[in-house]
Amino acid sequence: MRKYFGTDGIRKIANTELSPELVYKVAKAGAYVLSKHVDHKPVILIGRDTRISGTLIESAMIAGFLSYGANVKLLGVLPTPAIAYLTRKLNADASVVISASHNSYEFNGIKFFSNKGMKILDSLEEEIEEVMMDAEKMSKLVASSDKIGISKHCLNLEDDYVNFFVENFAKDIKENIKEDFLVGIDTANGATSFIAERIFKALGIKYKIINNNPDGININQDCGSTHIEGLKKFVLENHLSLGLAYDGDGDRCLAVDENGDEINGDKLMAIIANNLKKHGKLNKNTIVATIMSNLGLNKYAKENNFKLVQTKVGDRYVLEEMLKNGFNLGGEQSGHVILLDYNPTGDGILTSIILIKSILESNKKASELGGIVKIYPQILINAKVDENRKNNYEEDEEIKNAINELEQEFDGNGRILIRPSGTEPLVRVMIEGENQEYITKKAKEIACLIEEKLNKN
């Protein structure tokens, strides 16, 4: 079991759990693993979000990289997808994003990206941990005096990311934009706080913006994609055509239609799939989603001749499936959408621009497009079980019978998903169906049965 890396890099309380000492070691080991096959002095990019601990973590990271002998380019505050994009554009050997995504300000995190602008594989994270725990190996990762790395501030590189949007979307947006089309933007006081405005201005999209005054501790605080209620109110009060909410590091987007109703990641993928298909750009007519995507997306795909491929939970597994089979659209219900023709990671601003393009080209309101997918009520109940028995539910006949009976009862109009937590002593029971009260009752029953059967001595 890995000690430091979780499902999305390293994420801990800054300055205590994620101490400068730990960050320094992660940097040295990471630089070694990610650049050990290059025949030149490695170049590593560093970007961060707006957390108060960002410069502290950044300083320790720089020290680790320079001590190993890598050169560093400091990008400052930028969204995760912008850093991924620049890694490829600048032919850097690797990059690091310092962010805890949608978590509150006291957390911070470290995400490594390869030279292809993709989150590194589990196997590479495991190798970094092995190096970190090898004291003898770590003692040798020290550059000689003449080979110590240097760092350089490159804050003007955000222009390249803005130009990426202008080059790809300005013509289509400006041809279809309407005078009364007005967008609300919630940047979660995070990494998109400054650059989102630049991009929307460059594309000629009228907007009103909220939660774009970061102070180091207000990132994700009652705002952004994890607290979308404020944006719903903002859209209604200002009679906006659409609302867009990003998370702290800018790799997710959720939307709100003109009536204040949410357009979640499943709906976003359906809307974007239709637009790509219309232009002949949806590879193999396929959407890649996770097993947590709503039954409504599955039904929509079947009824409209799309193929839906589902992976285990995590955007990295969605990307792996896309790369393996040549698909170009995938994502998660949370609004983490990957558009592989443009960027190999979730990109909140990119998702929102393609959503706007889809709305404008359809000549319909956001609510009309959002309504194409019927979202089934969904309930998630956690069953607390012994850590060593999390997977035993598959072997218990009584649990299996309860699940099978409910699946037969649903007959395609409901869904049951049972999965052990990867980090906690829990078995998660998720049920979808047409009646919220009924599925809640059944989820509680099955969760209680799992607890009863798996916690017996």
Protein Blocks (a to p, Z undefined) as FASTA:
>chain_A
ZZkbcfeojaddehilmgfklmmmmmmmmmmmmmmmbcbdcdddddddfbfklmmmmmmm
mmmmmmnopacddebjadfklmmmmmmmnopabdcdddehjacfkbccdddddfkopacd
fklmmmmmmmmmmmklmmmmcccfklcccddddfklmmmmmmmmmmmmmmmmmmmpcfkl
ccdddehlpaklmmmmmmmmmnopacddehiacghjagoiagajklmmlmmmmmmmnopa
bdcdddfkopaccdddfkopacdfklmmmmmmmmmmmnopaghhiacddfkbcfklmmmm
mmnopacddddedjklmmmmmmmnopabdcdfkopacdfkloccdcfklmmmmmmmmmmm
nopafklmmmmpccdddddddddddfklmmmmmmmmklmmmmmmmmmmnnopaccddddd
fkbccdddddddfblklmmmmmmmmmmmmmmmmmpZZ
